[in-house]
Amino acid sequence: MPPERFLRDYWQKRPLLIRNAFPGFESPLQPEDLAGLACEEAALSRIVVHDRARDRWTLRHGPFDEAEFPGMPRQDWTLLVQDVDKWDTDVAALLPHFDFLPRWRIDDVMVSFAAPGGSVGAHVDQYDVFLLQAQGRRRWQIDARPDPPLDFRPDVELKLLREFRPSHDWVLGPGDMLYLPPGVPHHGVAEDACLTFSVGMRAPSAAELLGDFVDTLASEADESLRYADPDLAPPADPNEIDEAAMNRAVAALNRLRMNDPDRLGDWFGRFITLYRAAGEVQPGEDRGRSRIEIEWDLQRGAALLRHPWSRMAWRRARRRGAPARLYVSGHAYALPEADARRLAGAARLDGTGYAALSEAGRDCAIELLQAGHYRLALLDEEDEA
């Protein structure tokens, strides 16, 4: 299916089951790898256990002790780990398959291991998700009818649906993939021990957008912009907030809003590259190296490797002749368009790519290296990786 057809007919419109989406797919991750990752302090992990006899659900958050996994029940539990693409380069290598979508829209690859019967219950997500079956088989039921019931159960910590009536029922095997737009109730149950990769989208709510937008406006506001009433007339009632006062309040707010498209774009670029960040990038061991040393190494086969938690996107300027913007984890950099495009798309920047940048682009790459968004990998280090 051409990407244009998928986006026209299915994206945010209706579910799509894609049999053999990844022919001959072999999981780059094993269940024991996922369990080991769930023991890491910085990993976001959960275990969901379902007591079928009493229909009770238990949710626990990691990190977990490695010793507890051998004693887990033989059925009816699920381990979920967020942002596995940030920890495993082989899992991250799946993401270029989704380049028919803006990369900044892709949030993470969550990986779940489920024992037979394992599930997280019938629920609904408010974002697009691609569910790729990696190992074993999982039964997916969805309710694709208009206006499905969306009330939650009051007796569980998880947001599980009180009522779920499936309209479709499929069993997915390795390489099969199910796309679900936002708001489609679904329920996945492991037929046998299985791994499922969930490629989820970034979809901030209107409230989140508004909250950050207002905070930005307030922090950058000119103190001289205030409520003013030079046209004030004697009020009929001095205790009344009349219509004229409300009109002046609206006028004060309108003076504060962002009328400049580039300023608005800068706010969104900073926001979306920081939204739901898996972790904070910190300066690394390359901070103390001189630029001459770094460029010498790049000329001899070294490369700049982007930090897995570092998010980048770029935007053209609206004003003719103005520089483009590169957004990196909440920060904006003014650059020539070719540089902004190259850096945003380069998870790996070798000596040739670095040399192709303008002087401003090379300055930015060095600054990002010093801030921890890249690390310098020598040729033998990459070979070992």
C-alpha positions as CSV (number, residue, x, y, z in Angstrom):
1,M,0.0,0.0,0.0
2,P,1.5,3.4,-0.9
3,P,1.9,5.6,2.2
4,E,-0.4,8.2,0.5
5,R,-3.2,5.7,0.5
6,F,-2.7,4.7,4.1
7,L,-2.7,8.3,5.2
8,R,-5.7,9.2,3.1
9,D,-7.9,6.2,4.0
10,Y,-6.7,5.0,7.5
11,W,-4.6,7.5,9.4
12,Q,-6.7,8.7,12.3
13,K,-9.8,7.4,10.6
14,R,-10.1,3.6,10.9
15,P,-8.0,0.5,12.1
16,L,-6.0,-1.6,9.7
17,L,-4.7,-5.1,10.1
18,I,-1.5,-5.7,8.1
19,R,-0.7,-9.3,7.7
20,N,3.0,-10.0,7.2
21,A,3.9,-6.4,7.5
22,F,7.5,-7.4,8.3
23,P,8.1,-10.6,6.3
24,G,10.2,-13.2,8.2
25,F,10.4,-10.9,11.2
26,E,12.7,-12.0,14.0
27,S,12.6,-10.1,17.2
28,P,15.9,-8.2,18.0
29,L,15.0,-8.5,21.7
30,Q,14.4,-11.6,23.8
31,P,12.1,-11.8,26.9
32,E,15.1,-12.1,29.2
33,D,16.6,-8.9,27.7
34,L,13.4,-7.0,28.4
35,A,13.3,-8.4,32.0
36,G,16.9,-7.2,32.5
37,L,16.0,-3.7,31.2
38,A,13.1,-3.6,33.6
39,C,15.6,-3.8,36.4
40,E,17.3,-0.6,35.4
41,E,16.6,2.4,37.6
42,A,16.2,4.8,34.6
43,A,13.9,2.5,32.6
44,L,10.1,3.0,32.8
45,S,8.6,-0.4,33.5
46,R,5.3,-1.9,34.7
47,I,4.0,-5.3,35.5
48,V,0.2,-6.0,35.2
49,V,-1.2,-9.1,36.8
50,H,-4.8,-10.3,36.2
51,D,-6.6,-12.6,38.7
52,R,-9.1,-14.1,36.4
53,A,-11.1,-15.9,39.2
54,R,-11.9,-12.6,40.9
55,D,-11.3,-10.3,37.9
56,R,-8.8,-8.2,39.9
57,W,-6.0,-6.3,38.3
58,T,-2.7,-5.4,40.0
59,L,-0.3,-2.8,38.7
60,R,3.3,-2.5,39.9
61,H,6.0,-0.1,38.8
62,G,9.7,-0.9,38.3
63,P,12.5,-1.0,38.7
64,F,12.2,-4.7,39.5
65,D,14.5,-7.2,41.2
66,E,16.0,-9.6,38.7
67,A,15.4,-12.5,41.2
68,E,11.6,-12.1,41.1
69,F,11.2,-13.0,37.4
70,P,11.8,-16.8,37.8
71,G,9.1,-16.9,40.4
72,M,6.4,-15.2,38.3
73,P,3.2,-17.1,37.5
74,R,3.0,-19.2,34.4
75,Q,0.1,-17.2,33.0
76,D,-1.9,-14.0,33.2
77,W,0.8,-11.3,33.6
78,T,2.4,-8.8,31.4
79,L,5.7,-6.8,31.6
80,L,5.8,-3.5,29.8
81,V,8.9,-1.3,29.2
82,Q,8.6,2.2,27.6
83,D,11.2,3.8,25.4
84,V,13.0,0.6,24.5
85,D,14.3,2.2,21.3
86,K,16.3,4.6,23.5
87,W,18.1,1.6,25.1
88,D,18.5,-0.8,22.2
89,T,19.8,0.2,18.8
90,D,18.3,-2.9,17.1
91,V,14.8,-1.8,18.3
92,A,15.5,1.8,17.2
93,A,16.3,0.4,13.7
94,L,12.6,-0.3,13.2
95,L,11.7,3.4,13.2
96,P,12.9,4.2,9.7
97,H,10.1,1.9,8.5
98,F,7.7,4.6,9.7
99,D,9.3,7.5,7.8
100,F,6.0,8.1,6.0
101,L,5.1,9.9,9.2
102,P,6.9,13.0,10.6
103,R,9.7,11.6,12.9
104,W,8.9,14.2,15.6
105,R,5.4,12.7,15.8
106,I,6.8,9.3,16.9
107,D,7.1,9.0,20.6
108,D,8.7,5.6,21.5
109,V,8.7,1.9,21.0
110,M,7.2,0.2,24.0
111,V,7.8,-3.5,24.3
112,S,5.6,-5.9,26.3
113,F,6.2,-9.5,27.2
114,A,3.1,-11.4,28.1
115,A,2.8,-14.9,29.6
116,P,0.0,-17.0,28.2
117,G,-3.3,-15.2,29.0
118,G,-1.4,-12.0,29.8
119,S,-3.2,-8.7,29.1
120,V,-3.5,-5.2,30.3
121,G,-7.3,-5.3,29.9
122,A,-9.7,-3.6,27.5
123,H,-8.7,0.1,27.2
124,V,-8.5,3.0,24.8
125,D,-5.5,5.2,23.8
126,Q,-5.7,8.8,22.8
127,Y,-2.9,8.5,20.3
128,D,-2.1,6.5,17.1
129,V,-0.3,3.2,17.7
130,F,1.2,0.4,15.5
131,L,1.1,-3.0,17.3
132,L,3.8,-5.2,15.8
133,Q,3.8,-8.8,16.9
134,A,7.5,-9.8,17.5
135,Q,7.3,-13.3,19.1
136,G,4.4,-15.7,19.8
137,R,0.8,-15.0,19.1
138,R,-1.6,-12.4,20.6
139,R,-5.3,-12.2,20.1
140,W,-6.5,-8.6,19.5
141,Q,-10.1,-7.6,19.8
142,I,-11.3,-4.1,18.9
143,D,-14.5,-2.2,18.9
144,A,-14.5,-0.2,15.6
145,R,-18.1,0.9,15.8
146,P,-19.2,4.5,16.0
147,D,-19.4,6.0,19.5
148,P,-18.3,2.9,21.5
149,P,-18.8,3.1,25.3
150,L,-15.8,4.7,27.0
151,D,-16.6,4.7,30.7
152,F,-13.9,3.4,33.0
153,R,-14.1,0.8,35.7
154,P,-14.0,2.5,39.2
155,D,-12.4,-0.5,40.9
156,V,-9.0,-0.8,39.3
157,E,-5.9,1.5,39.2
158,L,-5.6,1.0,35.5
159,K,-8.0,2.9,33.1
160,L,-9.9,-0.2,32.0
161,L,-13.2,0.0,30.1
162,R,-16.3,-0.8,32.1
163,E,-17.9,-2.3,28.9
164,F,-16.2,-3.8,25.9
165,R,-18.0,-5.4,22.9
166,P,-15.6,-6.3,20.2
167,S,-16.5,-5.8,16.5
168,H,-13.3,-7.5,15.2
169,D,-11.3,-10.4,16.4
170,W,-7.8,-11.4,15.1
171,V,-4.8,-13.5,16.1
172,L,-1.5,-11.9,15.1
173,G,1.7,-13.8,14.6
174,P,5.3,-12.6,14.2
175,G,5.5,-9.9,11.5
176,D,1.8,-9.1,11.6
177,M,0.9,-5.5,12.6
178,L,-2.3,-3.7,13.7
179,Y,-2.7,0.0,13.3
180,L,-5.2,1.7,15.6
181,P,-6.2,5.4,15.4
182,P,-7.0,7.3,18.7
183,G,-10.1,6.4,20.5
184,V,-10.6,2.8,19.3
185,P,-11.2,0.4,22.3
186,H,-9.0,-2.7,22.1
187,H,-8.0,-5.7,24.1
188,G,-5.0,-7.9,23.6
189,V,-4.5,-11.3,25.2
190,A,-1.5,-13.5,24.7
191,E,-2.3,-16.9,23.2
192,D,1.1,-18.1,24.3
193,A,4.2,-16.4,25.7
194,C,4.8,-13.4,23.3
195,L,6.5,-10.1,22.7
196,T,4.7,-7.1,21.2
197,F,6.3,-3.9,20.0
198,S,4.0,-0.8,20.3
199,V,5.1,2.2,18.1
200,G,3.2,5.1,19.7
201,M,2.7,8.6,18.6
202,R,3.3,11.9,20.4
203,A,-0.2,13.5,20.8
204,P,-0.2,16.3,23.4
205,S,-3.7,17.2,24.6
206,A,-5.1,20.7,23.9
207,A,-4.8,21.4,27.6
208,E,-1.0,20.5,27.5
209,L,-0.4,22.7,24.5
210,L,-2.4,25.5,26.0
211,G,-0.6,25.2,29.4
212,D,2.9,25.4,27.9
213,F,1.8,28.1,25.4
214,V,0.5,30.3,28.2
215,D,3.6,29.7,30.4
216,T,5.7,30.8,27.5
217,L,3.6,33.9,26.9
218,A,3.8,34.8,30.6
219,S,7.5,34.2,30.9
220,E,8.3,36.4,27.8
221,A,5.7,39.1,28.4
222,D,6.6,42.7,28.4
223,E,5.7,44.1,31.8
224,S,4.4,47.3,30.2
225,L,1.5,45.4,28.6
226,R,-1.3,45.8,31.1
227,Y,-5.0,46.3,31.5
228,A,-5.7,49.9,30.6
229,D,-8.8,52.1,30.5
230,P,-8.0,55.5,29.1
231,D,-11.6,55.6,27.8
232,L,-13.1,55.1,31.3
233,A,-16.4,56.8,31.9
234,P,-18.3,57.1,35.2
235,P,-19.8,53.7,35.9
236,A,-23.5,53.3,36.5
237,D,-22.6,51.0,39.5
238,P,-19.0,51.2,40.8
239,N,-19.2,47.5,42.0
240,E,-20.1,46.1,38.5
241,I,-17.6,44.5,36.1
242,D,-19.3,45.9,33.0
243,E,-19.1,44.9,29.4
244,A,-16.6,47.7,28.6
245,A,-14.2,46.3,31.3
246,M,-14.5,42.8,29.9
247,N,-13.6,44.2,26.4
248,R,-10.5,45.9,27.8
249,A,-9.5,42.6,29.5
250,V,-9.8,40.8,26.2
251,A,-7.8,43.5,24.4
252,A,-5.0,43.1,27.0
253,L,-4.8,39.4,26.3
254,N,-4.9,39.9,22.6
255,R,-1.8,42.2,22.9
256,L,0.0,39.3,24.5
257,R,-0.7,36.6,22.0
258,M,1.9,35.5,19.4
259,N,1.0,37.1,16.1
260,D,4.4,36.3,14.7
261,P,4.4,32.9,12.9
262,D,8.1,32.4,13.5
263,R,7.8,33.0,17.2
264,L,4.8,30.6,17.3
265,G,6.8,28.1,15.4
266,D,9.8,28.4,17.8
267,W,7.5,27.8,20.8
268,F,6.0,24.6,19.2
269,G,9.4,23.3,18.0
270,R,10.8,23.7,21.5
271,F,7.7,22.1,23.1
272,I,7.4,19.1,20.8
273,T,11.1,18.1,21.1
274,L,10.9,18.2,24.8
275,Y,7.4,16.7,25.3
276,R,7.4,13.3,27.0
277,A,11.1,13.1,27.0
278,A,12.4,9.8,28.2
279,G,15.3,11.3,30.1
280,E,17.5,14.4,30.4
281,V,20.6,14.8,28.3
282,Q,23.7,15.6,30.3
283,P,27.2,16.8,29.1
284,G,29.4,13.8,28.6
285,E,33.1,13.0,28.6
286,D,33.6,14.8,25.3
287,R,33.0,18.2,27.0
288,G,36.6,18.9,27.8
289,R,38.0,18.0,24.3
290,S,39.2,20.7,22.1
291,R,37.5,21.4,18.7
292,I,40.8,20.7,16.9
293,E,41.0,17.2,18.5
294,I,37.4,16.5,17.6
295,E,37.8,17.5,14.0
296,W,41.0,15.6,13.7
297,D,39.2,12.4,14.8
298,L,36.3,13.0,12.5
299,Q,38.7,13.3,9.6
300,R,40.1,9.9,10.5
301,G,36.9,7.9,10.7
302,A,35.3,8.9,13.9
303,A,31.6,9.9,14.0
304,L,29.2,11.9,16.2
305,L,26.4,9.6,17.5
306,R,23.3,11.2,18.7
307,H,22.2,10.6,22.3
308,P,19.1,8.3,22.2
309,W,17.2,10.7,24.5
310,S,18.0,13.7,22.3
311,R,15.1,14.8,20.0
312,M,15.6,17.0,16.9
313,A,13.3,18.6,14.4
314,W,13.7,21.6,12.1
315,R,11.5,24.3,10.5
316,R,11.7,26.7,7.6
317,A,11.5,30.4,8.5
318,R,8.4,32.2,7.2
319,R,10.3,35.4,6.4
320,R,12.3,35.5,3.2
321,G,16.0,35.3,3.9
322,A,15.6,34.4,7.6
323,P,17.5,31.4,8.8
324,A,15.8,28.1,9.5
325,R,15.5,26.7,13.0
326,L,16.9,23.5,14.4
327,Y,15.1,22.3,17.6
328,V,16.9,20.0,20.0
329,S,15.3,18.8,23.2
330,G,13.6,22.2,23.9
331,H,16.2,24.5,22.5
332,A,16.2,26.4,19.2
333,Y,19.2,27.1,16.9
334,A,19.2,29.5,13.9
335,L,20.9,27.8,11.0
336,P,21.0,27.7,7.2
337,E,18.2,25.4,6.0
338,A,20.6,22.7,4.6
339,D,22.4,22.5,8.0
340,A,19.2,22.3,10.0
341,R,17.8,19.6,7.7
342,R,21.1,17.6,7.9
343,L,21.5,17.7,11.6
344,A,17.8,16.9,12.3
345,G,18.1,13.8,10.1
346,A,21.5,12.6,11.3
347,A,21.5,10.1,14.1
348,R,25.1,9.5,13.0
349,L,27.3,12.3,11.6
350,D,30.6,11.2,10.2
351,G,33.5,13.3,9.0
352,T,32.0,13.7,5.5
353,G,28.7,14.9,6.9
354,Y,30.4,17.3,9.3
355,A,32.5,18.8,6.5
356,A,29.4,19.3,4.4
357,L,28.0,21.7,7.1
358,S,28.5,25.4,6.9
359,E,30.7,27.1,9.5
360,A,27.5,27.9,11.5
361,G,26.4,24.2,11.2
362,R,29.8,23.0,12.4
363,D,29.7,25.4,15.4
364,C,26.2,24.0,16.3
365,A,27.4,20.4,16.0
366,I,30.3,21.1,18.3
367,E,28.0,22.9,20.8
368,L,25.6,20.0,20.7
369,L,28.5,17.6,21.3
370,Q,29.6,19.6,24.3
371,A,26.0,19.6,25.7
372,G,25.8,15.8,25.4
373,H,23.5,15.5,22.4
374,Y,26.2,13.7,20.6
375,R,29.1,11.5,21.7
376,L,32.3,11.1,19.7
377,A,32.8,7.5,18.7
378,L,36.2,6.5,17.3
379,L,36.3,4.1,14.4
380,D,37.3,1.1,16.6
381,E,34.5,1.9,19.0
382,E,31.9,1.7,16.3
383,D,33.3,-1.5,15.0
384,E,33.0,-3.0,18.5
385,A,29.4,-1.7,18.8
